[in-house]
Amino acid sequence: MNQVTTEAMTQESTATLPAPAAAPPRPTRLPQWKVLLHNDRVNYMAYVVAAVVEIVRVQRPDAERAMLEAHHKGVSVLTVTHREHAELLVEQLRSKRLVATAEPDA
């Protein structure tokens, strides 16, 4: 084949291909939720720290900081995660008799 015929075939074949359908945009991250620990005036501080370490899987110093913040300010953010995980953590904390809630992270 000569060059003119090859160029004509290339132009013809690309001109007849349908345009690919545009995929809808996908979210890059799930919306984030805060898991909040509230002061309850019932549980011992050491018990709260141990429960937070066990359930939220944070280091002991971070659990102590969160517990003290909740004790002094009334509430503390334990972690930020997607909604389903936040709700699971809240239920697990409540099963340990702690007061916890989840709310959207602004």
N, CA, C and O atoms as CSV, one atom per row, in Angstrom:
chain,resi,resn,atom,element,x,y,z
A,1,MET,N,N,0.835,-1.178,0.000
A,1,MET,CA,C,0.000,0.000,0.000
A,1,MET,C,C,0.872,1.231,0.000
A,1,MET,O,O,1.996,1.238,0.502
A,2,ASN,N,N,0.325,2.243,-0.567
A,2,ASN,CA,C,1.091,3.481,-0.567
A,2,ASN,C,C,0.681,4.338,0.628
A,2,ASN,O,O,-0.272,4.020,1.339
A,3,GLN,N,N,1.401,5.406,0.830
A,3,GLN,CA,C,1.195,6.246,2.005
A,3,GLN,C,C,-0.159,6.943,1.960
A,3,GLN,O,O,-0.786,7.100,3.008
A,4,VAL,N,N,-0.629,7.361,0.813
A,4,VAL,CA,C,-1.907,8.049,0.685
A,4,VAL,C,C,-3.044,7.122,1.094
A,4,VAL,O,O,-3.956,7.544,1.805
A,5,THR,N,N,-3.004,5.866,0.657
A,5,THR,CA,C,-4.048,4.909,1.000
A,5,THR,C,C,-4.049,4.631,2.501
A,5,THR,O,O,-5.120,4.553,3.102
A,6,THR,N,N,-2.889,4.480,3.117
A,6,THR,CA,C,-2.783,4.224,4.551
A,6,THR,C,C,-3.322,5.403,5.346
A,6,THR,O,O,-4.041,5.206,6.326
A,7,GLU,N,N,-2.991,6.618,4.945
A,7,GLU,CA,C,-3.507,7.801,5.642
A,7,GLU,C,C,-5.011,7.897,5.513
A,7,GLU,O,O,-5.686,8.257,6.478
A,8,ALA,N,N,-5.560,7.584,4.341
A,8,ALA,CA,C,-7.003,7.632,4.139
A,8,ALA,C,C,-7.700,6.598,5.002
A,8,ALA,O,O,-8.762,6.879,5.557
A,9,MET,N,N,-7.124,5.395,5.129
A,9,MET,CA,C,-7.724,4.345,5.951
A,9,MET,C,C,-7.685,4.740,7.425
A,9,MET,O,O,-8.637,4.499,8.167
A,10,THR,N,N,-6.576,5.346,7.839
A,10,THR,CA,C,-6.449,5.756,9.230
A,10,THR,C,C,-7.468,6.840,9.556
A,10,THR,O,O,-8.110,6.785,10.605
A,11,GLN,N,N,-7.623,7.809,8.689
A,11,GLN,CA,C,-8.593,8.873,8.916
A,11,GLN,C,C,-10.008,8.315,8.909
A,11,GLN,O,O,-10.844,8.720,9.717
A,12,GLU,N,N,-10.272,7.401,8.011
A,12,GLU,CA,C,-11.609,6.825,7.907
A,12,GLU,C,C,-11.930,5.990,9.129
A,12,GLU,O,O,-13.040,6.084,9.653
A,13,SER,N,N,-10.991,5.169,9.606
A,13,SER,CA,C,-11.268,4.294,10.742
A,13,SER,C,C,-11.439,5.090,12.036
A,13,SER,O,O,-12.264,4.722,12.873
A,14,THR,N,N,-10.693,6.152,12.216
A,14,THR,CA,C,-10.859,6.948,13.434
A,14,THR,C,C,-12.105,7.815,13.358
A,14,THR,O,O,-12.680,8.156,14.392
A,15,ALA,N,N,-12.521,8.166,12.190
A,15,ALA,CA,C,-13.707,9.004,12.059
A,15,ALA,C,C,-14.979,8.218,12.338
A,15,ALA,O,O,-15.989,8.814,12.713
A,16,THR,N,N,-14.963,6.910,12.169
A,16,THR,CA,C,-16.174,6.122,12.353
A,16,THR,C,C,-16.307,5.541,13.752
A,16,THR,O,O,-17.354,4.981,14.078
A,17,LEU,N,N,-15.285,5.653,14.586
A,17,LEU,CA,C,-15.379,5.126,15.941
A,17,LEU,C,C,-16.297,5.995,16.788
A,17,LEU,O,O,-16.204,7.222,16.745
A,18,PRO,N,N,-17.190,5.363,17.563
A,18,PRO,CA,C,-18.052,6.173,18.435
A,18,PRO,C,C,-17.242,6.731,19.602
A,18,PRO,O,O,-16.271,6.125,20.057
A,19,ALA,N,N,-17.657,7.874,20.061
A,19,ALA,CA,C,-16.988,8.494,21.207
A,19,ALA,C,C,-17.296,7.680,22.460
A,19,ALA,O,O,-18.440,7.266,22.652
A,20,PRO,N,N,-16.317,7.445,23.305
A,20,PRO,CA,C,-16.584,6.685,24.532
A,20,PRO,C,C,-17.537,7.459,25.438
A,20,PRO,O,O,-17.469,8.684,25.537
A,21,ALA,N,N,-18.421,6.722,26.092
A,21,ALA,CA,C,-19.383,7.352,27.005
A,21,ALA,C,C,-18.641,7.896,28.219
A,21,ALA,O,O,-17.762,7.232,28.770
A,22,ALA,N,N,-18.992,9.077,28.620
A,22,ALA,CA,C,-18.353,9.694,29.792
A,22,ALA,C,C,-18.878,9.020,31.055
A,22,ALA,O,O,-20.089,8.941,31.266
A,23,ALA,N,N,-17.979,8.543,31.880
A,23,ALA,CA,C,-18.369,7.919,33.136
A,23,ALA,C,C,-18.758,9.008,34.129
A,23,ALA,O,O,-18.160,10.084,34.144
A,24,PRO,N,N,-19.760,8.727,34.957
A,24,PRO,CA,C,-20.131,9.731,35.964
A,24,PRO,C,C,-18.979,9.911,36.950
A,24,PRO,O,O,-18.255,8.957,37.234
A,25,PRO,N,N,-18.805,11.101,37.464
A,25,PRO,CA,C,-17.707,11.330,38.411
A,25,PRO,C,C,-17.918,10.506,39.677
A,25,PRO,O,O,-19.036,10.402,40.183
A,26,ARG,N,N,-16.850,9.932,40.175
A,26,ARG,CA,C,-16.921,9.131,41.391
A,26,ARG,C,C,-16.366,9.944,42.551
A,26,ARG,O,O,-15.381,10.665,42.395
A,27,PRO,N,N,-16.993,9.828,43.702
A,27,PRO,CA,C,-16.442,10.547,44.852
A,27,PRO,C,C,-15.077,9.975,45.214
A,27,PRO,O,O,-14.856,8.767,45.126
A,28,THR,N,N,-14.186,10.835,45.611
A,28,THR,CA,C,-12.847,10.380,45.946
A,28,THR,C,C,-12.778,9.839,47.378
A,28,THR,O,O,-11.950,8.975,47.666
A,29,ARG,N,N,-13.626,10.327,48.270
A,29,ARG,CA,C,-13.655,9.874,49.654
A,29,ARG,C,C,-15.085,9.817,50.144
A,29,ARG,O,O,-15.944,10.565,49.679
A,30,LEU,N,N,-15.331,8.933,51.075
A,30,LEU,CA,C,-16.630,8.893,51.719
A,30,LEU,C,C,-16.745,10.093,52.660
A,30,LEU,O,O,-15.737,10.553,53.197
A,31,PRO,N,N,-17.955,10.601,52.862
A,31,PRO,CA,C,-18.116,11.695,53.829
A,31,PRO,C,C,-17.626,11.257,55.211
A,31,PRO,O,O,-17.846,10.118,55.623
A,32,GLN,N,N,-16.975,12.153,55.908
A,32,GLN,CA,C,-16.365,11.835,57.192
A,32,GLN,C,C,-17.299,12.167,58.360
A,32,GLN,O,O,-18.054,13.137,58.315
A,33,TRP,N,N,-17.227,11.341,59.402
A,33,TRP,CA,C,-18.023,11.507,60.613
A,33,TRP,C,C,-17.101,11.497,61.823
A,33,TRP,O,O,-16.102,10.779,61.854
A,34,LYS,N,N,-17.454,12.308,62.822
A,34,LYS,CA,C,-16.702,12.358,64.076
A,34,LYS,C,C,-17.340,11.413,65.086
A,34,LYS,O,O,-18.564,11.349,65.198
A,35,VAL,N,N,-16.513,10.685,65.814
A,35,VAL,CA,C,-16.979,9.879,66.944
A,35,VAL,C,C,-16.656,10.674,68.195
A,35,VAL,O,O,-15.494,10.977,68.465
A,36,LEU,N,N,-17.684,11.010,68.956
A,36,LEU,CA,C,-17.542,11.870,70.132
A,36,LEU,C,C,-17.715,11.083,71.417
A,36,LEU,O,O,-18.629,10.267,71.541
A,37,LEU,N,N,-16.837,11.331,72.365
A,37,LEU,CA,C,-16.938,10.769,73.708
A,37,LEU,C,C,-17.443,11.870,74.626
A,37,LEU,O,O,-16.900,12.974,74.643
A,38,HIS,N,N,-18.486,11.562,75.389
A,38,HIS,CA,C,-19.083,12.542,76.306
A,38,HIS,C,C,-18.746,12.162,77.746
A,38,HIS,O,O,-18.610,10.982,78.070
A,39,ASN,N,N,-18.615,13.162,78.597
A,39,ASN,CA,C,-18.391,12.929,80.020
A,39,ASN,C,C,-19.650,12.323,80.610
A,39,ASN,O,O,-20.756,12.771,80.306
A,40,ASP,N,N,-19.492,11.303,81.456
A,40,ASP,CA,C,-20.686,10.647,81.995
A,40,ASP,C,C,-20.776,10.645,83.512
A,40,ASP,O,O,-21.829,10.293,84.045
A,41,ARG,N,N,-19.737,11.017,84.228
A,41,ARG,CA,C,-19.727,11.095,85.696
A,41,ARG,C,C,-20.034,9.758,86.382
A,41,ARG,O,O,-20.343,9.737,87.573
A,42,VAL,N,N,-19.954,8.654,85.651
A,42,VAL,CA,C,-20.251,7.351,86.233
A,42,VAL,C,C,-19.026,6.448,86.194
A,42,VAL,O,O,-18.677,5.829,87.199
A,43,ASN,N,N,-18.383,6.371,85.056
A,43,ASN,CA,C,-17.271,5.448,84.857
A,43,ASN,C,C,-15.955,6.023,85.380
A,43,ASN,O,O,-15.710,7.228,85.321
A,44,TYR,N,N,-15.118,5.116,85.894
A,44,TYR,CA,C,-13.784,5.515,86.324
A,44,TYR,C,C,-12.951,5.901,85.109
A,44,TYR,O,O,-13.128,5.345,84.025
A,45,MET,N,N,-12.050,6.850,85.291
A,45,MET,CA,C,-11.223,7.333,84.186
A,45,MET,C,C,-10.404,6.205,83.556
A,45,MET,O,O,-10.303,6.130,82.331
A,46,ALA,N,N,-9.829,5.343,84.363
A,46,ALA,CA,C,-9.014,4.243,83.841
A,46,ALA,C,C,-9.858,3.295,82.997
A,46,ALA,O,O,-9.382,2.767,81.991
A,47,TYR,N,N,-11.105,3.076,83.399
A,47,TYR,CA,C,-12.003,2.216,82.629
A,47,TYR,C,C,-12.301,2.832,81.263
A,47,TYR,O,O,-12.308,2.134,80.249
A,48,VAL,N,N,-12.546,4.136,81.243
A,48,VAL,CA,C,-12.830,4.827,79.984
A,48,VAL,C,C,-11.626,4.725,79.048
A,48,VAL,O,O,-11.783,4.432,77.863
A,49,VAL,N,N,-10.435,4.965,79.575
A,49,VAL,CA,C,-9.213,4.886,78.766
A,49,VAL,C,C,-9.056,3.480,78.196
A,49,VAL,O,O,-8.788,3.328,77.004
A,50,ALA,N,N,-9.217,2.467,79.014
A,50,ALA,CA,C,-9.057,1.082,78.552
A,50,ALA,C,C,-10.076,0.741,77.465
A,50,ALA,O,O,-9.737,0.076,76.486
A,51,ALA,N,N,-11.315,1.190,77.630
A,51,ALA,CA,C,-12.351,0.909,76.638
A,51,ALA,C,C,-12.047,1.616,75.319
A,51,ALA,O,O,-12.232,1.038,74.248
A,52,VAL,N,N,-11.586,2.853,75.393
A,52,VAL,CA,C,-11.262,3.604,74.174
A,52,VAL,C,C,-10.086,2.956,73.445
A,52,VAL,O,O,-10.112,2.844,72.220
A,53,VAL,N,N,-9.065,2.533,74.171
A,53,VAL,CA,C,-7.917,1.862,73.555
A,53,VAL,C,C,-8.376,0.581,72.866
A,53,VAL,O,O,-7.970,0.299,71.739
A,54,GLU,N,N,-9.211,-0.183,73.534
A,54,GLU,CA,C,-9.687,-1.463,72.990
A,54,GLU,C,C,-10.558,-1.278,71.750
A,54,GLU,O,O,-10.385,-1.993,70.763
A,55,ILE,N,N,-11.472,-0.346,71.790
A,55,ILE,CA,C,-12.473,-0.233,70.722
A,55,ILE,C,C,-11.998,0.652,69.575
A,55,ILE,O,O,-12.104,0.267,68.411
A,56,VAL,N,N,-11.485,1.814,69.887
A,56,VAL,CA,C,-11.104,2.769,68.844
A,56,VAL,C,C,-9.716,2.455,68.296
A,56,VAL,O,O,-9.353,2.929,67.220
A,57,ARG,N,N,-8.951,1.670,69.020
A,57,ARG,CA,C,-7.611,1.264,68.584
A,57,ARG,C,C,-6.663,2.453,68.474
A,57,ARG,O,O,-5.936,2.597,67.491
A,58,VAL,N,N,-6.684,3.294,69.493
A,58,VAL,CA,C,-5.730,4.403,69.570
A,58,VAL,C,C,-4.717,4.076,70.657
A,58,VAL,O,O,-4.947,3.195,71.486
A,59,GLN,N,N,-3.610,4.780,70.648
A,59,GLN,CA,C,-2.586,4.590,71.669
A,59,GLN,C,C,-3.089,5.129,73.011
A,59,GLN,O,O,-3.934,6.023,73.055
A,60,ARG,N,N,-2.565,4.580,74.088
A,60,ARG,CA,C,-3.003,4.971,75.427
A,60,ARG,C,C,-2.900,6.484,75.684
A,60,ARG,O,O,-3.840,7.054,76.239
A,61,PRO,N,N,-1.804,7.156,75.307
A,61,PRO,CA,C,-1.749,8.613,75.546
A,61,PRO,C,C,-2.868,9.377,74.820
A,61,PRO,O,O,-3.391,10.361,75.343
A,62,ASP,N,N,-3.228,8.924,73.630
A,62,ASP,CA,C,-4.327,9.582,72.902
A,62,ASP,C,C,-5.664,9.324,73.585
A,62,ASP,O,O,-6.517,10.209,73.638
A,63,ALA,N,N,-5.849,8.117,74.106
A,63,ALA,CA,C,-7.080,7.794,74.838
A,63,ALA,C,C,-7.170,8.598,76.130
A,63,ALA,O,O,-8.245,9.068,76.500
A,64,GLU,N,N,-6.039,8.754,76.814
A,64,GLU,CA,C,-6.017,9.556,78.044
A,64,GLU,C,C,-6.345,11.013,77.752
A,64,GLU,O,O,-7.115,11.639,78.480
A,65,ARG,N,N,-5.756,11.557,76.676
A,65,ARG,CA,C,-6.032,12.939,76.298
A,65,ARG,C,C,-7.527,13.128,76.009
A,65,ARG,O,O,-8.135,14.098,76.460
A,66,ALA,N,N,-8.108,12.193,75.254
A,66,ALA,CA,C,-9.529,12.289,74.901
A,66,ALA,C,C,-10.409,12.186,76.143
A,66,ALA,O,O,-11.383,12.926,76.282
A,67,MET,N,N,-10.066,11.274,77.039
A,67,MET,CA,C,-10.843,11.108,78.259
A,67,MET,C,C,-10.785,12.373,79.120
A,67,MET,O,O,-11.804,12.820,79.647
A,68,LEU,N,N,-9.580,12.948,79.257
A,68,LEU,CA,C,-9.446,14.166,80.060
A,68,LEU,C,C,-10.166,15.348,79.423
A,68,LEU,O,O,-10.755,16.170,80.125
A,69,GLU,N,N,-10.122,15.435,78.106
A,69,GLU,CA,C,-10.845,16.503,77.426
A,69,GLU,C,C,-12.346,16.367,77.640
A,69,GLU,O,O,-13.033,17.354,77.901
A,70,ALA,N,N,-12.856,15.140,77.529
A,70,ALA,CA,C,-14.285,14.914,77.773
A,70,ALA,C,C,-14.621,15.217,79.231
A,70,ALA,O,O,-15.682,15.768,79.524
A,71,HIS,N,N,-13.726,14.860,80.137
A,71,HIS,CA,C,-13.955,15.107,81.562
A,71,HIS,C,C,-14.025,16.603,81.871
A,71,HIS,O,O,-14.878,17.041,82.643
A,72,HIS,N,N,-13.135,17.378,81.274
A,72,HIS,CA,C,-13.071,18.811,81.577
A,72,HIS,C,C,-13.991,19.665,80.712
A,72,HIS,O,O,-14.548,20.653,81.191
A,73,LYS,N,N,-14.156,19.298,79.449
A,73,LYS,CA,C,-14.957,20.118,78.533
A,73,LYS,C,C,-16.330,19.532,78.220
A,73,LYS,O,O,-17.176,20.198,77.624
A,74,GLY,N,N,-16.545,18.279,78.627
A,74,GLY,CA,C,-17.845,17.652,78.402
A,74,GLY,C,C,-17.896,16.744,77.182
A,74,GLY,O,O,-18.733,15.843,77.118
A,75,VAL,N,N,-17.010,16.969,76.209
A,75,VAL,CA,C,-17.014,16.141,74.991
A,75,VAL,C,C,-15.620,16.176,74.359
A,75,VAL,O,O,-14.882,17.151,74.499
A,76,SER,N,N,-15.281,15.089,73.661
A,76,SER,CA,C,-13.999,14.996,72.981
A,76,SER,C,C,-14.167,14.187,71.698
A,76,SER,O,O,-14.957,13.244,71.649
A,77,VAL,N,N,-13.421,14.561,70.664
A,77,VAL,CA,C,-13.430,13.805,69.408
A,77,VAL,C,C,-12.438,12.649,69.542
A,77,VAL,O,O,-11.247,12.862,69.767
A,78,LEU,N,N,-12.948,11.421,69.399
A,78,LEU,CA,C,-12.079,10.248,69.476
A,78,LEU,C,C,-11.406,9.953,68.144
A,78,LEU,O,O,-10.209,9.671,68.093
A,79,THR,N,N,-12.180,10.020,67.066
A,79,THR,CA,C,-11.650,9.731,65.739
A,79,THR,C,C,-12.596,10.302,64.691
A,79,THR,O,O,-13.730,10.673,64.995
A,80,VAL,N,N,-12.117,10.365,63.460
A,80,VAL,CA,C,-12.929,10.784,62.319
A,80,VAL,C,C,-12.808,9.675,61.285
A,80,VAL,O,O,-11.703,9.285,60.910
A,81,THR,N,N,-13.947,9.169,60.827
A,81,THR,CA,C,-13.975,8.044,59.903
A,81,THR,C,C,-15.254,8.111,59.073
A,81,THR,O,O,-16.033,9.055,59.202
A,82,HIS,N,N,-15.466,7.122,58.233
A,82,HIS,CA,C,-16.702,7.130,57.443
A,82,HIS,C,C,-17.885,6.727,58.329
A,82,HIS,O,O,-17.694,6.165,59.408
A,83,ARG,N,N,-19.085,7.011,57.878
A,83,ARG,CA,C,-20.284,6.902,58.715
A,83,ARG,C,C,-20.502,5.500,59.297
A,83,ARG,O,O,-20.761,5.354,60.492
A,84,GLU,N,N,-20.399,4.489,58.461
A,84,GLU,CA,C,-20.673,3.135,58.937
A,84,GLU,C,C,-19.712,2.738,60.062
A,84,GLU,O,O,-20.129,2.145,61.057
A,85,HIS,N,N,-18.446,3.061,59.905
A,85,HIS,CA,C,-17.468,2.742,60.945
A,85,HIS,C,C,-17.721,3.567,62.200
A,85,HIS,O,O,-17.593,3.060,63.315
A,86,ALA,N,N,-18.083,4.840,62.023
A,86,ALA,CA,C,-18.385,5.697,63.176
A,86,ALA,C,C,-19.558,5.134,63.975
A,86,ALA,O,O,-19.508,5.087,65.204
A,87,GLU,N,N,-20.604,4.710,63.284
A,87,GLU,CA,C,-21.769,4.146,63.971
A,87,GLU,C,C,-21.418,2.851,64.697
A,87,GLU,O,O,-21.917,2.592,65.791
A,88,LEU,N,N,-20.556,2.038,64.083
A,88,LEU,CA,C,-20.113,0.814,64.741
A,88,LEU,C,C,-19.344,1.139,66.017
A,88,LEU,O,O,-19.586,0.528,67.058
A,89,LEU,N,N,-18.428,2.089,65.947
A,89,LEU,CA,C,-17.649,2.469,67.131
A,89,LEU,C,C,-18.554,2.996,68.240
A,89,LEU,O,O,-18.354,2.669,69.410
A,90,VAL,N,N,-19.543,3.805,67.883
A,90,VAL,CA,C,-20.478,4.333,68.885
A,90,VAL,C,C,-21.207,3.183,69.578
A,90,VAL,O,O,-21.321,3.176,70.803
A,91,GLU,N,N,-21.694,2.226,68.821
A,91,GLU,CA,C,-22.404,1.092,69.418
A,91,GLU,C,C,-21.485,0.284,70.333
A,91,GLU,O,O,-21.905,-0.148,71.406
A,92,GLN,N,N,-20.245,0.079,69.921
A,92,GLN,CA,C,-19.300,-0.670,70.751
A,92,GLN,C,C,-18.963,0.089,72.024
A,92,GLN,O,O,-18.869,-0.511,73.095
A,93,LEU,N,N,-18.778,1.402,71.920
A,93,LEU,CA,C,-18.519,2.211,73.121
A,93,LEU,C,C,-19.712,2.177,74.060
A,93,LEU,O,O,-19.544,2.081,75.276
A,94,ARG,N,N,-20.906,2.255,73.512
A,94,ARG,CA,C,-22.114,2.198,74.341
A,94,ARG,C,C,-22.260,0.840,75.020
A,94,ARG,O,O,-22.781,0.753,76.132
A,95,SER,N,N,-21.802,-0.219,74.352
A,95,SER,CA,C,-21.875,-1.552,74.966
A,95,SER,C,C,-20.965,-1.630,76.199
A,95,SER,O,O,-21.142,-2.507,77.044
A,96,LYS,N,N,-20.006,-0.729,76.301
A,96,LYS,CA,C,-19.114,-0.633,77.460
A,96,LYS,C,C,-19.620,0.404,78.464
A,96,LYS,O,O,-18.902,0.779,79.390
A,97,ARG,N,N,-20.852,0.861,78.276
A,97,ARG,CA,C,-21.516,1.834,79.156
A,97,ARG,C,C,-20.904,3.228,79.078
A,97,ARG,O,O,-21.002,3.997,80.034
A,98,LEU,N,N,-20.273,3.564,77.952
A,98,LEU,CA,C,-19.768,4.918,77.746
A,98,LEU,C,C,-20.796,5.706,76.947
A,98,LEU,O,O,-21.600,5.133,76.210
A,99,VAL,N,N,-20.762,7.014,77.099
A,99,VAL,CA,C,-21.664,7.874,76.350
A,99,VAL,C,C,-20.915,8.371,75.114
A,99,VAL,O,O,-19.940,9.114,75.222
A,100,ALA,N,N,-21.384,7.952,73.943
A,100,ALA,CA,C,-20.720,8.309,72.688
A,100,ALA,C,C,-21.761,8.606,71.623
A,100,ALA,O,O,-22.852,8.036,71.622
A,101,THR,N,N,-21.407,9.507,70.719
A,101,THR,CA,C,-22.282,9.839,69.601
A,101,THR,C,C,-21.412,10.009,68.347
A,101,THR,O,O,-20.185,10.071,68.424
A,102,ALA,N,N,-22.080,10.080,67.203
A,102,ALA,CA,C,-21.394,10.350,65.937
A,102,ALA,C,C,-22.122,11.495,65.247
A,102,ALA,O,O,-23.346,11.604,65.322
A,103,GLU,N,N,-21.352,12.350,64.573
A,103,GLU,CA,C,-21.956,13.458,63.826
A,103,GLU,C,C,-21.093,13.745,62.608
A,103,GLU,O,O,-19.895,13.463,62.604
A,104,PRO,N,N,-21.717,14.315,61.560
A,104,PRO,CA,C,-20.929,14.634,60.359
A,104,PRO,C,C,-19.803,15.594,60.681
A,104,PRO,O,O,-19.955,16.504,61.496
A,105,ASP,N,N,-18.680,15.383,60.035
A,105,ASP,CA,C,-17.540,16.282,60.186
A,105,ASP,C,C,-17.707,17.434,59.208
A,105,ASP,O,O,-17.794,17.221,57.999
A,106,ALA,N,N,-17.751,18.634,59.723
A,106,ALA,CA,C,-17.997,19.800,58.863
A,106,ALA,C,C,-16.826,20.186,58.041
A,106,ALA,O,O,-16.899,21.147,57.276
